[in-house]
Structure formats: C-alpha cells, structure tokens
Amino acid sequence: MLWLYFNVNVPPLQNLLNYVLLFVVYTAVHIRKHGIEAWKLMLRERAWKYTLFAMADLQGQLHLFGVFTHARYSKTQYTGVVLCMSGLALLIYGDYVNNRLETGLSLKASLHIAPDKEEIKQSITCIDNHSWIGDLSCVSTLAGATLYAIANLIEEHLVAENAIEEVLGQLGMWGTIMCSLAV
C-alpha cells in the first residue's frame, strides 16, 4: 500500500531503522571509547572502505530480504551450493530445450509442413511460456547471495583490522544514507 499510494520503496524502508540504530548506538560507543577526533580521523582514512561495505551489504539484503551470517562453511554447505547451481543450470537448459521445441514448430508452420497431433498439443501448452521470469528470479537471487557473501567477507576483514563498534557504526551511517536515498 505504501508503494501504491505514497510511492515509498518498502525494502529500503524496512532496513532503514536497522541502519539508524546501528549508526546511533555504535557510533556513540566508538566516540565514547576513542574520542571525536579519532572518529573524524577514521572517517578521513577509511570512509571509502565502509562505503563499499555498506553498498554490498544493502544490495545483498535488498536482493535476498534475509541475513545469512556464517563465517565458516562446511563441506555440506559447499555441496549444497554446487547442487543449487546445478539445479539452476538444469532449469535454464530445460527452458532452452523447451523454447527450441516451440521454435521448431513455428519453423514447420512457416515452411507449410503440417505438424503432427503431438506437436500441436505441445505447442498449445507452451504458448504462454513465461519461464524466463523464473530464470530472472534465480539470477537475481544468485546476485543477491553473491553481494551478501562479498559484504560478509569485507566485514570479516574490517573487524579483523578495526574495532567492532567502528565497523558497525560505519555500516549504520553509510547504510542509513543509502537507504534514505533509496526510499
């Protein structure tokens, strides 16, 4: 309803409160521990890292609408990823074969070759084929998962080098700015 009546983009709006809270709480903790001058210096030196981190984090969340925060992955999880990617490949291949069947029937019709009853039956069930919509959904989900994985890797790197309150405060600040622009 918000989108329909007020032209408000809901997914960034849902994330906005989370980013505002991260910014307010963890920036206050960081400033209290290290001082305002250290915070300003950190902004001058490392703001670009946190901007990239927030962009990957926000885009990953917007694509997936979920949070998956596993730092280490087991062989079972890697096997699951391989199975999912294989399923996506089979889905796209199946759509390709199905579209070739439709194209072959159209080619026969253009050459004035009468199709048999089975081909006509297949063409009737395939006329409203919108399988590409599902493929786009899979690709979008894969892109979101990739962006979220990148955000997790960047987060692990930043937390290893800097204080956790700095990382979360900056994620909140840049996430708030980006969500505000997207709403």
Contacts in CASP RR format, 6 or more apart in sequence:
PFRMAT RR
TARGET T0000
AUTHOR 0000-0000-0000
METHOD contacts of the structure
MODEL  1
MLWLYFNVNVPPLQNLLNYVLLFVVYTAVHIRKHGIEAWKLMLRERAWKY
TLFAMADLQGQLHLFGVFTHARYSKTQYTGVVLCMSGLALLIYGDYVNNR
LETGLSLKASLHIAPDKEEIKQSITCIDNHSWIGDLSCVSTLAGATLYAI
ANLIEEHLVAENAIEEVLGQLGMWGTIMCSLAV
2 8 0 8 1.000
2 10 0 8 1.000
2 13 0 8 1.000
3 9 0 8 1.000
3 10 0 8 1.000
8 183 0 8 1.000
9 182 0 8 1.000
9 183 0 8 1.000
11 61 0 8 1.000
11 62 0 8 1.000
11 65 0 8 1.000
12 58 0 8 1.000
12 62 0 8 1.000
12 178 0 8 1.000
12 179 0 8 1.000
12 182 0 8 1.000
12 183 0 8 1.000
13 179 0 8 1.000
13 183 0 8 1.000
15 58 0 8 1.000
15 61 0 8 1.000
15 62 0 8 1.000
15 175 0 8 1.000
15 179 0 8 1.000
16 176 0 8 1.000
16 179 0 8 1.000
16 180 0 8 1.000
16 183 0 8 1.000
19 58 0 8 1.000
19 171 0 8 1.000
19 172 0 8 1.000
19 173 0 8 1.000
19 175 0 8 1.000
19 176 0 8 1.000
19 179 0 8 1.000
20 172 0 8 1.000
20 176 0 8 1.000
22 168 0 8 1.000
22 169 0 8 1.000
22 171 0 8 1.000
22 172 0 8 1.000
23 169 0 8 1.000
23 172 0 8 1.000
23 173 0 8 1.000
23 175 0 8 1.000
23 176 0 8 1.000
25 169 0 8 1.000
26 164 0 8 1.000
26 165 0 8 1.000
26 166 0 8 1.000
26 168 0 8 1.000
26 169 0 8 1.000
26 172 0 8 1.000
27 39 0 8 1.000
27 165 0 8 1.000
27 169 0 8 1.000
27 170 0 8 1.000
27 172 0 8 1.000
27 173 0 8 1.000
29 165 0 8 1.000
30 39 0 8 1.000
30 163 0 8 1.000
30 165 0 8 1.000
30 166 0 8 1.000
30 169 0 8 1.000
31 39 0 8 1.000
33 163 0 8 1.000
33 165 0 8 1.000
34 163 0 8 1.000
34 166 0 8 1.000
42 162 0 8 1.000
42 166 0 8 1.000
42 170 0 8 1.000
46 162 0 8 1.000
46 170 0 8 1.000
47 170 0 8 1.000
49 154 0 8 1.000
49 158 0 8 1.000
50 158 0 8 1.000
50 167 0 8 1.000
50 170 0 8 1.000
50 171 0 8 1.000
50 173 0 8 1.000
50 174 0 8 1.000
51 174 0 8 1.000
52 154 0 8 1.000
53 151 0 8 1.000
53 154 0 8 1.000
53 155 0 8 1.000
53 158 0 8 1.000
53 167 0 8 1.000
53 170 0 8 1.000
53 171 0 8 1.000
53 174 0 8 1.000
54 170 0 8 1.000
54 171 0 8 1.000
54 172 0 8 1.000
54 173 0 8 1.000
54 174 0 8 1.000
54 175 0 8 1.000
54 177 0 8 1.000
54 178 0 8 1.000
55 174 0 8 1.000
55 178 0 8 1.000
56 147 0 8 1.000
56 148 0 8 1.000
56 150 0 8 1.000
56 151 0 8 1.000
56 154 0 8 1.000
57 148 0 8 1.000
57 151 0 8 1.000
57 155 0 8 1.000
57 171 0 8 1.000
57 175 0 8 1.000
58 175 0 8 1.000
58 178 0 8 1.000
58 179 0 8 1.000
58 182 0 8 1.000
59 144 0 8 1.000
59 147 0 8 1.000
60 144 0 8 1.000
60 145 0 8 1.000
60 147 0 8 1.000
60 148 0 8 1.000
60 151 0 8 1.000
61 67 0 8 1.000
61 148 0 8 1.000
62 144 0 8 1.000
62 182 0 8 1.000
63 140 0 8 1.000
63 141 0 8 1.000
63 143 0 8 1.000
63 144 0 8 1.000
63 145 0 8 1.000
63 147 0 8 1.000
63 148 0 8 1.000
64 141 0 8 1.000
64 144 0 8 1.000
64 145 0 8 1.000
64 148 0 8 1.000
68 145 0 8 1.000
68 148 0 8 1.000
68 152 0 8 1.000
69 152 0 8 1.000
70 77 0 8 1.000
70 152 0 8 1.000
71 152 0 8 1.000
71 156 0 8 1.000
88 138 0 8 1.000
88 142 0 8 1.000
91 134 0 8 1.000
91 135 0 8 1.000
91 138 0 8 1.000
92 135 0 8 1.000
95 131 0 8 1.000
95 132 0 8 1.000
95 135 0 8 1.000
98 126 0 8 1.000
98 129 0 8 1.000
98 131 0 8 1.000
99 129 0 8 1.000
101 122 0 8 1.000
101 126 0 8 1.000
102 123 0 8 1.000
102 126 0 8 1.000
102 129 0 8 1.000
105 115 0 8 1.000
105 119 0 8 1.000
105 122 0 8 1.000
105 123 0 8 1.000
108 114 0 8 1.000
108 115 0 8 1.000
108 119 0 8 1.000
109 115 0 8 1.000
115 123 0 8 1.000
155 167 0 8 1.000
155 171 0 8 1.000
158 167 0 8 1.000
159 167 0 8 1.000
END
